[in-house]
Amino acid sequence: MIAKKKRRWVYVMRPAAYELSGCPSCGNSDPEWSEWQGHLWCAHCQKDFVPAFNGMFDGPIPVQAAALMGISFGRRSIRTGMIIREPAGK
């Protein structure tokens, strides 16, 4: 079994904004970021789960087109709560 690794940061937008899949148990389409890498958290089921698909992150990301649609790839540090700037020009 592979050990889970704790996240050090999360994206500033919710997983649904990036079209990540919802909870496979209850169908909640708006989960939270889990404290564990590669997982999301379902508040309804009170459990972590691995999303069935990773939405925008499953393929090439048209970053500038995403910016036109209001999608941010900025991140927030879990330890400090500070916003980590999104990479410029990527």
Secondary structure, DSSP 8 states (H G I E B T S, - for coil): -----B-SEEESS-GGGGT----TTT--SS-EE-SBTT-EEETTTTEEE--S--GGGGS---HHHHHHTT----EEETTT--EE---TT-
